[in-house]
Amino acid sequence: MKLDILAIGVHPDDVELSCAGTILKEIAAGKKVGVLDLSHGELGTRGSGPLRLKEAAKSAEILGLACRENVGMADGFFKNDQEHILLIAQILRKYQPDIILSNAPRDRHPDHGRASKLISDACFYSGLRKVETKLDVEIQEAWRPKAIYNYIQDRFIEPDFVVDVTPFVDTKMDAIKAFSSQFYNEGSNEPESPLTMKNFFEFVRARMADMGRYIQVDYAEGFLVERPAGVKSLSDLH
């Protein structure tokens, strides 16, 4: 299966929190979109790795993803090395996405920035024919995505561009809430975290509203670019 877009997050729910609206918009336009989670999120303050996998599957149904995979890297302790680069390259060559959506290069969680660099490096090495990966027993062909866009998550970063996601906000919130172990639960005796604050979902909406102000829409999601984006005409910009 060839994908148009592959969204990659180091933890299950990174993608939902940051760019689920954009994913929904692209799927509605007929694009094939998949998600790759690098870890099970087993170090999260609440829940567990197996539970996060079940929640990720539920979210995938809500989003209408073409596929969702998890390569099981060690949450918190993965490295940017040959082993981890090849794990991602194998997935890139399997699905041959044109566009990658990735964690931001800097954020509150140190995993996010480290994953951003790892994903970027994997996209480069995946395009080198002398870097060998196999799917089952077959050697895979080299593949390099055309573009990498970094979604903005916890820390505010000035976006390079924003995407109007106004019609898709409610479904995005449903996809986020599929990860019910991670958020506010009245009466819970589990430890608190920034995600378990009662008003956390208001923060998510407020972040999208703030991004929407750039283009005078109700809600938008912001992205960074690794290199200047090309347009066919100035009319493509607004």
C-alpha positions in Angstrom: 0.0 0.0 0.0 1.4 3.4 -1.0 0.5 6.3 1.3 0.2 9.9 0.5 1.0 11.0 4.0 2.7 9.2 7.0 2.4 10.9 10.4 5.0 9.8 12.8 4.9 10.3 16.6 7.2 9.0 19.3 4.3 8.4 21.6 0.8 7.2 20.8 -1.4 10.3 21.0 1.3 12.8 19.8 -0.2 12.8 16.3 -3.7 13.1 17.6 -2.9 16.1 19.8 -1.0 17.9 17.1 -2.2 17.3 13.6 -5.3 15.0 13.7 -7.4 17.8 12.1 -5.0 18.0 9.1 -5.1 14.2 8.8 -8.9 14.2 8.8 -8.9 17.0 6.2 -6.5 15.1 3.9 -8.4 11.9 4.2 -11.7 13.7 3.4 -9.9 15.0 0.2 -9.2 11.4 -0.8 -5.6 11.0 0.5 -4.3 7.8 2.0 -2.9 8.6 5.4 -1.2 6.3 8.0 0.4 6.7 11.4 3.6 5.3 12.8 4.1 5.3 16.5 7.7 4.8 17.5 7.1 3.6 21.1 4.2 2.2 23.2 4.4 5.3 25.5 5.1 2.9 28.4 6.7 5.6 30.6 3.5 7.8 30.6 2.4 9.0 34.0 -0.9 7.1 33.6 -1.9 4.0 31.8 0.4 1.4 30.3 2.0 0.4 27.0 -0.6 -2.3 26.2 -3.5 0.0 27.1 -2.0 2.8 24.9 -1.9 0.3 21.9 -5.6 -0.4 22.4 -6.4 3.3 22.6 -4.3 3.9 19.5 -6.3 1.3 17.6 -9.6 3.0 18.7 -8.3 6.4 17.5 -7.2 5.0 14.2 -10.8 3.9 13.6 -12.1 7.4 14.4 -9.6 9.0 12.1 -10.2 6.5 9.3 -6.5 5.7 8.8 -5.3 3.5 6.1 -2.8 1.8 8.5 -1.2 2.3 11.9 2.0 0.6 13.0 4.2 0.7 16.1 7.9 -0.2 16.0 8.3 -0.6 19.7 11.2 1.6 20.5 12.1 2.1 24.2 10.1 5.1 25.4 12.5 7.7 26.8 15.6 5.7 25.9 15.7 5.3 22.1 18.7 6.6 20.3 19.5 8.1 16.9 21.6 5.3 15.7 21.8 2.8 12.9 19.3 0.3 14.5 16.6 2.9 15.0 17.1 4.7 11.7 16.7 1.3 9.8 13.5 0.6 11.8 11.9 3.8 10.4 13.5 3.4 7.0 11.9 0.0 6.7 8.4 1.5 7.3 9.2 4.4 4.9 10.1 2.0 2.1 7.1 -0.2 2.9 4.5 2.6 2.5 6.5 5.1 0.3 4.8 8.2 1.7 5.2 11.5 -0.2 4.8 13.6 2.9 6.0 13.0 6.5 4.4 14.7 9.5 6.8 14.6 12.5 7.4 15.7 16.1 8.7 19.2 16.5 12.4 19.8 16.8 12.0 21.2 20.3 9.3 20.7 22.9 8.6 20.1 26.6 9.1 16.4 26.3 12.8 15.6 25.4 11.7 12.6 23.4 9.9 14.9 20.9 13.0 16.8 19.7 15.1 13.7 19.7 12.5 11.8 17.6 12.3 14.8 15.2 16.0 14.5 14.4 15.8 10.7 14.2 12.9 10.8 11.8 14.6 13.4 9.6 17.8 11.4 9.4 15.8 8.2 8.6 14.1 9.9 5.7 17.5 10.8 4.3 19.1 7.4 4.7 15.9 5.7 3.4 16.7 7.3 0.1 20.1 5.8 -0.2 20.1 2.6 -2.3 23.2 1.3 -0.6 21.4 1.3 2.8 19.8 -2.1 2.9 16.5 -3.0 4.6 14.4 -6.0 4.2 10.6 -6.7 4.4 10.2 -10.3 5.3 13.0 -11.7 3.0 12.9 -9.2 0.2 15.3 -6.3 -0.1 13.4 -3.1 -0.2 13.9 -0.4 -2.8 15.2 3.0 -1.6 12.5 5.7 -0.9 12.8 9.3 0.3 9.7 11.4 1.1 9.3 14.7 -0.8 8.8 16.8 2.3 8.9 16.7 6.1 6.6 19.0 8.1 6.9 19.2 11.9 3.7 19.6 13.8 3.5 21.8 16.9 2.5 20.2 20.2 3.1 21.4 23.7 5.4 24.4 23.5 4.3 27.3 21.4 6.5 27.6 18.3 5.8 30.3 15.6 4.5 28.2 12.7 5.8 28.4 9.2 2.3 27.7 7.8 -1.1 26.7 9.2 -3.9 24.5 8.0 -7.5 25.4 8.4 -9.1 22.4 10.3 -12.3 24.1 11.5 -14.7 21.5 10.1 -12.8 18.6 11.7 -12.2 19.8 15.2 -14.9 17.8 16.9 -13.7 14.5 15.3 -10.1 15.4 16.3 -11.2 15.8 19.9 -12.9 12.4 19.7 -9.7 10.9 18.5 -7.7 12.5 21.3 -10.2 11.3 23.9 -9.8 7.7 22.6 -6.6 7.9 24.8 -8.8 8.1 27.9 -6.1 6.8 30.3 -4.0 9.9 29.6 -6.5 12.6 30.6 -8.7 14.0 33.3 -10.8 11.3 35.1 -12.8 12.5 38.0 -12.1 10.5 41.1 -8.9 9.0 39.7 -6.2 8.1 42.3 -3.5 8.0 39.7 -0.7 10.6 39.6 -1.3 14.0 38.0 0.4 15.3 34.9 0.0 18.4 32.6 -2.3 16.2 30.5 -4.6 15.3 33.4 -5.6 18.9 34.2 -9.4 19.4 34.0 -9.1 22.2 31.4 -6.5 20.4 29.2 -9.0 20.0 26.3 -9.7 23.7 26.5 -6.0 24.3 26.0 -6.0 22.1 22.9 -8.9 24.1 21.4 -7.3 27.4 22.4 -4.0 26.5 20.7 -6.0 25.7 17.5 -7.9 29.0 17.8 -4.7 30.9 18.2 -3.3 29.3 15.1 -6.5 30.1 13.2 -6.0 33.8 13.8 -3.2 33.8 11.3 -5.6 33.1 8.5 -8.8 34.4 10.0 -10.5 31.0 10.6 -11.9 29.5 13.8 -9.3 26.7 14.1 -6.0 25.7 12.5 -3.0 23.5 13.1 0.6 24.9 12.7 3.6 23.3 11.1 7.3 24.0 10.6 9.3 23.3 7.4 12.8 21.8 7.2 13.4 23.7 3.9 11.6 26.4 2.0 8.3 25.1 0.5 7.7 25.7 -3.2 4.5 27.0 -4.7 3.4 27.3 -8.3 2.0 30.8 -7.9 1.8 33.6 -5.4 -1.9 33.0 -5.5 -1.3 29.8 -3.6 -0.3 31.9 -0.6 -2.8 33.8 1.6 
